Amino acid sequence: MTLFSLFSCNKKTSLNTNMAASPLAGALVKNQTDTKSKDDQPLISFDKSKAIKDEGNKTFNEVTAMKLVRDMKTGWNLGNTLESTGGGNSLSAETSWGMPKTTKAMIDGLAASGLKTIRIPVSWSRHMDKNYTIDPLWMKRVKEVVDWAIEDDMYVVLNSHHDNYMRNAKMPARSGFYPTNENYEESRRFVCNVWAQIALAFNNGYDEHLVFETLNEPRLCGTPEEWWYNPDSLISQEAMANLNRLNQAILDTIRESGGNNKKRMVACPSLQASPESALAYTFKMPTDYDFSTKRLIVSVHMYTPYKFAMESPGIKEYSAEVENEFTSLFKQLNDKFILNGYAVYIGEYGAVNKDNLDDRVKWFHAFVKNSRSYGMPCFVWDNGQWQMKNGDASEKYGYYNRNTQTWFFPEIIQAINEEVNK
């Protein structure tokens, strides 16, 4: 068996030797805790002979993250699909949550609708062997969907999604990540193996239109603080510190792969990917190899305000009070990040269907208008569930009919496009 080991997983002395000549090595020495896990096993252990390797050759246009996110304009999430966790380690996982298999026609229809970006959530933890080697058939399938979007001149955000371990307990190997001290070493091993393989499969064949997003909604599952960051809680503070370390480890792993990945845009979330936790003083963006912010993006999710955009029954009516809640957050994100050199995008947003189409259209108009004014593109979450039933609007975030390549609510995509194209 051939095992792949990136240079950050070799002896630390070799990195120190090259610090003066390599800013990347210097940053790794500064930011990585060790080259091996506490059980003295190599951090990177996947089987390179089975891994998918990118053989492409595309010129990477080096633009700043600020400019790139503005060009991303508006986007859509391929929800409940490649991140679905049913079906075990097989390609059938893609349809295990009820969505149809993704086709090129679906992607073409999204591009024709005026969307410039597609975020492709992917779960990896169910598709790896005992050495953390990702099933090559799964990686090939992900590449196929990514390539369809790239062929349509779209931006693609590729992430690790639903790999957060779901219990507050000692995590078994290859179960994903969990941001506690107890689970940090296994979490680091998991994310570094996953991202080393993604970086191997997606590198010189992909230009700036491919963006990597480290994690999705990292959180303390199974605790009262799963969806709420408490800045006064030692548990939340520990989780944020470990998340900061994981974001750094992933960034370093991506950069180590060299080629276009040394220049690729990398997006990082805070705990829960919530704006409130991103604004907390404990959240720190990782340090890039040259200490620049120009390739880094803050990823935030905003279903705001909760009572209108997510809660069922919550409230159905759009109002100035509803609008003020998200405009306030946009300004705070701008003041903390954009004014300090970090680009921001809203990786997920949306408002559930409460049979209140006129109010939702007003919400989308105002939300997109405000996000665009700060240069924060937003990507609507779509899980395919669009019909409110028996007064229950929970998780009704369906917008695009993937079978017919039409929109369940054409008024909403029209509102989005009107604001983007002003």
Residue pairs with C-beta under 8 A, 6 or more apart in sequence:
1 47
1 49
1 131
2 47
2 48
2 49
3 42
3 44
3 45
3 46
3 47
3 48
3 131
4 44
4 45
4 46
4 47
4 48
4 51
4 196
4 200
5 42
5 44
6 44
6 196
6 253
6 256
6 257
7 14
7 15
7 25
7 256
8 15
8 28
8 32
8 35
8 43
8 252
8 253
8 256
9 35
9 36
9 42
9 43
9 44
9 192
10 35
11 35
12 29
12 34
12 35
15 25
15 28
15 29
15 35
16 29
18 25
19 25
19 26
19 29
20 26
23 289
23 290
23 291
24 255
24 256
24 262
24 289
24 290
26 289
27 252
27 287
27 288
27 289
27 290
27 291
28 252
28 256
28 289
30 287
31 248
31 252
31 286
31 287
32 248
32 249
32 252
33 245
35 43
36 42
36 43
37 43
37 185
37 186
37 188
37 189
38 185
39 185
43 188
43 189
43 192
43 193
44 192
44 193
44 196
45 131
45 132
45 189
45 193
46 128
46 131
46 132
46 133
46 134
46 193
46 196
46 197
47 129
47 131
47 133
48 200
50 133
50 136
51 133
51 134
51 136
51 139
51 197
51 200
51 201
52 136
52 139
52 140
52 143
52 197
52 200
52 201
53 200
53 201
54 200
54 201
54 202
54 203
54 204
54 205
54 206
55 205
56 203
56 204
56 205
56 206
57 204
57 205
58 204
58 205
58 206
58 207
58 260
59 207
60 207
60 208
60 260
60 263
60 264
61 207
61 208
62 208
62 263
63 71
63 208
64 294
64 295
64 343
65 265
65 293
65 294
65 295
65 296
65 297
65 342
65 343
66 294
66 338
66 343
66 375
68 155
68 208
68 211
68 265
68 343
69 297
69 343
69 344
69 345
69 375
69 376
69 377
70 375
70 377
71 116
71 155
72 116
72 117
72 155
72 345
72 377
73 116
73 117
73 377
73 420
74 114
74 115
74 116
74 117
74 368
74 377
74 378
74 379
74 380
74 416
74 417
74 420
75 115
75 116
75 117
75 118
75 119
75 155
75 157
75 377
75 378
75 379
75 380
76 110
76 115
76 117
76 118
76 119
76 379
76 380
76 382
76 399
76 400
77 118
77 119
77 121
77 347
77 348
77 379
77 380
77 381
77 382
78 102
78 118
78 119
78 120
78 121
78 145
78 382
79 99
79 121
79 381
79 382
79 383
79 384
79 397
80 97
80 98
80 99
80 383
80 384
80 385
81 94
81 95
81 97
81 99
81 102
81 121
82 93
82 94
82 102
82 120
82 121
82 122
82 123
82 141
82 142
82 145
82 161
83 121
83 122
83 123
83 161
83 162
83 216
84 93
84 94
84 95
84 96
84 97
84 99
84 123
84 162
85 93
85 96
85 97
85 123
85 126
85 162
86 92
86 93
86 96
86 97
87 93
87 94
87 95
87 96
87 126
88 126
89 126
89 127
89 128
89 135
89 138
91 137
91 138
91 141
93 123
93 126
93 127
93 138
94 101
94 102
94 141
95 101
97 383
98 384
99 383
99 384
99 402
100 402
100 403
102 145
102 402
104 148
105 405
106 402
106 405
107 118
107 145
107 148
107 149
107 152
107 154
108 148
108 152
108 405
109 400
109 405
109 406
110 118
110 149
110 152
110 154
110 400
111 149
111 152
111 153
111 154
112 405
113 400
113 407
113 413
113 417
114 413
114 416
114 417
114 420
114 421
115 154
116 154
116 155
116 377
117 154
117 155
117 156
117 157
117 377
117 379
118 149
118 154
118 155
118 156
118 157
118 379
119 156
119 157
119 159
119 213
119 347
119 348
119 379
120 142
120 145
120 146
120 149
120 156
120 157
120 158
120 159
121 159
121 161
121 162
121 216
122 142
122 158
122 159
122 160
122 161
123 160
123 161
123 162
123 163
124 134
124 138
124 160
124 163
124 194
125 162
125 163
125 174
125 175
125 176
125 190
127 134
127 135
127 138
128 134
128 135
128 174
128 193
128 194
129 135
130 173
130 174
132 174
132 189
132 190
132 193
132 194
133 197
134 194
134 197
139 197
139 201
142 158
142 201
143 201
143 202
146 156
146 158
146 202
146 206
146 210
149 156
150 156
150 206
150 209
150 210
153 209
154 209
155 209
155 210
155 211
156 209
156 210
156 211
157 211
157 212
157 213
157 267
157 347
157 379
158 198
158 202
158 210
158 211
158 212
158 213
159 212
159 213
159 214
159 215
159 216
160 191
160 194
160 195
160 213
160 214
160 215
160 216
161 216
162 216
163 176
163 177
163 190
163 194
163 215
163 216
164 176
164 177
164 178
164 215
164 216
164 217
164 218
164 219
164 221
165 171
165 175
165 176
165 177
165 178
165 183
165 221
166 221
166 222
167 221
167 222
168 178
168 180
168 220
168 221
168 222
168 223
169 222
170 182
170 183
171 177
171 178
171 183
171 186
171 187
173 186
173 189
174 190
175 186
175 190
176 187
176 190
177 183
177 186
177 187
177 190
177 191
177 215
177 218
177 246
178 187
178 220
178 221
179 187
179 218
179 219
179 220
179 238
179 239
179 240
179 242
179 243
179 246
179 271
180 220
180 238
180 239
180 242
181 238
181 242
184 242
184 245
184 246
187 242
187 246
188 245
188 246
188 249
191 214
191 215
191 246
191 249
191 250
191 253
192 249
192 250
192 253
195 212
195 214
195 250
195 253
195 254
196 253
196 256
196 257
198 212
199 212
199 253
199 254
199 256
199 257
199 261
200 257
202 210
202 212
202 261
203 257
203 258
203 259
203 260
203 261
204 259
204 260
206 260
206 264
207 260
208 263
208 264
208 265
210 264
211 264
211 265
211 266
211 267
211 297
212 254
212 261
212 264
212 265
212 266
212 267
213 266
213 267
213 268
213 269
213 299
213 347
214 246
214 247
214 250
214 251
214 266
214 267
214 268
214 269
215 243
215 246
215 247
215 250
215 268
215 269
216 269
216 273
216 347
217 269
217 272
217 273
217 301
218 239
218 243
218 246
218 269
218 271
218 272
218 273
219 226
219 227
219 239
219 271
219 272
220 226
220 235
220 236
220 239
220 271
223 235
225 233
225 235
225 236
225 239
226 272
227 272
227 274
228 272
229 236
229 240
229 270
229 271
229 272
229 274
229 276
229 277
229 280
230 236
231 237
231 280
231 281
231 282
236 271
237 282
239 271
240 270
240 271
240 277
240 280
240 282
240 283
241 282
243 270
243 271
243 283
244 282
244 283
244 284
244 286
247 268
247 285
247 286
248 286
248 287
250 266
250 268
250 286
251 266
251 268
251 286
251 287
251 288
251 296
252 286
252 289
254 261
254 264
254 266
255 261
255 262
255 288
255 289
262 289
263 295
264 295
265 295
265 296
265 297
265 343
266 295
266 296
266 297
267 296
267 297
267 298
267 299
267 345
267 347
268 285
268 286
268 296
268 297
268 298
268 299
269 278
269 298
269 299
269 300
269 301
269 347
270 277
270 278
270 280
270 283
270 298
270 300
271 277
271 283
272 301
273 299
273 300
273 301
273 347
273 348
274 300
274 301
275 300
275 302
275 304
275 329
275 332
275 333
277 283
278 298
278 300
278 333
278 336
278 337
279 332
279 333
279 336
285 293
285 296
285 298
285 342
286 296
288 295
288 296
293 340
293 341
293 342
294 341
296 342
296 343
297 342
297 343
297 344
297 345
298 333
298 337
298 342
298 343
298 344
298 345
299 345
299 347
300 333
300 344
300 345
300 346
300 347
301 346
301 347
301 348
301 349
302 326
302 329
302 346
302 348
302 349
302 367
302 378
303 309
303 310
303 348
303 349
303 350
303 351
303 381
304 325
304 326
304 329
304 349
305 322
305 325
305 326
306 314
307 314
307 315
308 314
308 315
308 316
308 318
308 322
308 351
308 359
308 363
309 349
309 350
309 351
309 352
309 363
310 351
310 352
312 352
312 354
312 392
312 393
312 394
313 354
313 391
313 393
314 354
314 393
315 322
316 354
316 355
316 356
316 359
317 356
317 359
318 359
318 360
318 362
318 363
318 366
322 363
323 363
323 366
326 366
326 367
326 370
327 366
327 370
330 370
330 371
330 373
330 374
330 376
331 374
333 344
333 374
333 376
334 344
334 374
334 376
337 343
337 344
338 344
338 374
338 375
338 376
343 375
344 374
344 375
344 376
345 376
345 377
345 378
345 379
346 371
346 376
346 377
346 378
346 379
347 379
348 379
348 380
348 381
349 367
349 378
349 379
349 380
349 381
350 380
350 381
350 382
350 397
350 399
351 360
351 363
351 364
352 388
352 393
352 394
352 395
352 396
352 397
353 360
353 386
353 387
353 388
353 393
353 396
353 398
353 409
354 360
354 388
354 393
354 396
355 388
357 409
357 411
357 412
360 409
360 412
361 411
361 412
361 415
364 412
364 415
364 416
364 419
365 415
365 418
365 419
367 378
368 378
368 415
368 416
368 419
368 420
369 419
369 422
371 377
371 378
372 419
372 420
372 422
380 397
380 399
380 416
381 397
382 397
382 398
382 399
382 400
383 395
383 397
383 398
384 398
384 402
385 395
385 396
385 397
385 398
386 396
386 397
386 398
386 399
386 408
386 409
387 396
387 398
388 396
398 408
399 407
399 408
399 409
399 412
399 413
400 406
400 407
400 408
400 413
401 407
401 408
407 413
